[in-house]
Amino acid sequence: MNKRWVYGFLCVFLLLALGLSSCAASVEQSPGSTAEVQSEPAQTELPEEVRETVLGAIAADQSLSPASLTIQDARPKSWPDACLGLDNADQVCAQMITPGWEVTVTDGQDVWTYRTDETGEQVRLAS
């Protein structure tokens, strides 16, 4: 009977230790936070498909020709959620690190900053 108690205690102790170690590895993010996660994707040059998607989105939103737009800056970023750190109250965003890009574009007069996922499948106006 005494050995059963010791084995039971050891099993519970190991389960708690494993649970605590997995909790320590996770990053907690408050809802609605637009903070950027510090890790960055490995690629440092803006992929052509992301470039075209961002320019197309701005051209459509602003009724401009993509040819009139210039990319001022493109930086790889990792966002804290699937909404690229730009979630709103009407959305539910998966809480997972999402690698992508922050792209700043101008038409010579106005400047826009867009956030994308890694492939440019998701594009959102940040400012």
JODAZI-V180513 format. One line per field, one symbol per residue. ss: DSSP state (H for helix, E for strand, L for the rest). phi: phi as a letter, one per 20 degrees, with the letter a starting at -180 (. if undefined). psi: psi as a letter, one per 40 degrees, with the letter a starting at -180 (. if undefined). Layout:
ss = ???
phi = ???
psi = ???
This chain:
ss = LHHHHHHHHHHHHHHHHHHHHHHHHLLLLLLLLLLEELLLLLLLLLLHHHHHHHHHHHHHHHLLLHHHLEEEEEEEEEELLLLLLLLLLLLLLLLLLEEEEEEEEELLLLEEEEEEELLLLLEEELL
phi = .fffffffffffffffffffffffeedecffnfdfeeffcfffddgfgffgfffffffgffdlcegfedceebbcfccefbfemmcfcfecddfebfdfacdcdccdnddccdddcefenfdccfea
psi = ddddddddddddddddddddddddeihhhiieheiiidiiidhehhiddddddddddddddefihddeihhdihhhihieieefefiideihhhgihhiaihhhiieddihihiiiadeedhhhhd.
